[in-house]
Amino acid sequence: MEPTSSAPDTPPTEGFELIALGDRAFLARFAGERQAARWAAAVIARGWPGVIDVVPAYRDVAVFVDPERIPLEDLQRLLNALTPAPEVSSPGRRLVIPVLYDGPDLEPTADRLGITPAEVVAYHAGPVYDVFAIGFSPGFPYAGWLRPPLEGLPRRESPRTRVPAGSVAVAGRQTGVYPGPSPGGWHLLGRTPLCLVDMDDGYFPIRAGDQIQFRPITPEEFEARLHERL
Amino acid sequence: MSLIVIDPGQCATVQDAGRPGYLRFGVPRGGAFDAFSADLANALVGNPAGRAVVELTLRGGEFEAECPLALAIAGAPMPAMVVEAGTIVRSLDPPTSFTLAAGRRLRLGRASCGLRTYLAVRQGWQTPRVLDSRSRETFLRPGDRLPGEPGVVPIHRPREVSLTEPSDRRLRVLPGPDAGLGSYLLESLANGVFRVGLHSNRVGVRLAGSPIVVAGDPSRLSSPVAPGAIQLAGEQLIVLGVACGTMGGYPHVAQVVTADLDRLGQLAPGDDVSFELVDLDQARALDRERSRQARAILARIRSATRPGG
C-alpha cells in the first residue's frame, strides 16, 4: 500500500484534500509546499471566528477550531471553498540572516564532503530558502532545500544536549536556526548574532511561507550586532 | 504574600488554560492536563475557568502558607491534611475548598487512583505571564514562592462532580491522518491492551504492548499534531500529551477524542488502557455533551461558593 503521507509527483493544479484531524481540527493536504503556505496565509487573513490556530508544515496545514464559536460543518464548507491565492509572489517576506561561520561541525562537514570549509559556506549562503514550518522549539524555522553537495547529511548519531542560541545548522535537505539554547542533532555550521524569538514580547519574526537567506559576516560584525533583533 | 513550596512531590508545575493561538510559531499549547479537574479546583474558590493552578503529579508534597489563603484541591484522590508544627490539624477529603492559615502546611500524599491533582487559590496564582499565560513546564522546587492574595473560604465539598469514572481507562479514538498506512492498524489498536510506561510525562504517554509494525516512509515530512495524537514510534505507541510539540514526524495513526483528553491526563504509569474506535459524528457529539455538562457543574459550584452564598 502506498503511504498516504507522500504526495504524488505530479501535483494537481490547485486541489487539496481536507480531512478531519481529530474532532476539533482539520488537516488540508497539498501536493506542494508553496500551495500549502499560500492557503495557510489565506486562512489566517480571513480571521474567521473560532479558528484558534493555523499551522502550516511542509505540504500540510492544520486548522484548529473552537466548536463553540463556529459550527464545524460551516467551517469545513468555508475551508473547502478557499483555494490558494495564485502565485503572484511569495506569500511571505525575504529575510537575511547574518552568520559567523565558525561552527564546530564546519570542518568535519567539509572533510566529509571532500570540499573546503569556504566552499561549505559558499554552498550554504548562496541560495534563497523557503521556510516550510516553524516548530521543534518556539521560532525554529525548517527551511530548504539544500543543494548538492550539501544535502543528504544524516543527523548526528548522538544529538548534542545543548546547542547554543543562534546556531545555524543543516541536516538532510534542510537548514534551520536554533533560536534559543536546546538539545539538537543537526550539524552546526555557524551562529547568527541576531535575536530570532522573544517569547516575553510575542516576537516571532520568521513565519512559514517566508524566505530566508544567510549572509557570511566577520567576528567584528557578530560582536557589533549581538542580540539585535532580526 | 505567598505559598512556599516545601516539597514539590514527584513533580509540580503551574498551569492555566495554556497558549492557544501560538502553535504556528512553534509554541506548544500546554495548560492543565486534566482541564476539568483544574477548573473544578478553580470553581471551588469562586474562580472562573482557566486561572493558574498548581498541577501536582502522583505525589503531592508539602506547602506552607505565609498568610491565610483560600485554597481548593481537586483531581486524582491524594490523601490531604493540614499540618501545624508537625501535628495534623485536619484531614481533607478532596475535592474540597479550605482555608490554610498562616504558618500552617498542606501535606498531600500519593494518588490512590489517577495521577494529577490541582491546587487552586482564590483569584489564581500570580506567577509571571508569558504570551498571555502563566503555564510553565519548569518543575517547582523547594523554596519557590507562589504569590497569591490572602483570603478565607469555608470548607465546601460538592457532590456529583465526576464527569468520568476515574477507574475507566478506555480512550475513545478517531482514525488519524496516517491510519491508512495499514488496514490492520486500527484493529490492532482496538483489540489490544496497553500499559502506560514509566517514562510518560506531559509531553507524551508511552504505551507498552504488542509491537505494531508499519512500513516506514523515510521521506515522510513532519505534519502538525495536537494533544491526543497517537503516534507509532518504532513499534510502540505514544499518545501525545498536552505539552507536546507542534509538529510530529512519526505516523499519526489515531487521535483521542477531545471528550477523553482529561482522562488521558489521569493515566498513571502501570495503568492498563484500551481503545474504542468511534466515528467523527459521535466524537463531536461527545465533545459537545461533555462541554455542556462541565459548564453546568462548574457554574453550580461557583454559585454555591460565592461569599455569602
Interface residues (C-beta under 8 A of the other chain):
Chain A: M1 P3 T4 S5 S6 I19 A20 L21 G22 D23 R24 A25 L27 R29 A40 I52 D53 V54 V55 P56 A57 Y58 R59 D60 V61 A62 F64 P67 E68 L72 F132 A133 I134 G135 F136 S137 P138 G139 F140 Y142 V197 M199 D200 G202 F204 R207 A208
Chain B: P20 G21 Y22 L23 R24 F25 G26 V27 V130 L131 L174 G176 P177 D178 G180 L181 G182 S183 A215 D217 S219 R220 L221 S222 S223 P224 A226 G228 A229 G245 T246 M247 P251 Q255 V256 V257 T258 L280 A283 R284 L286 D287 R288 S291
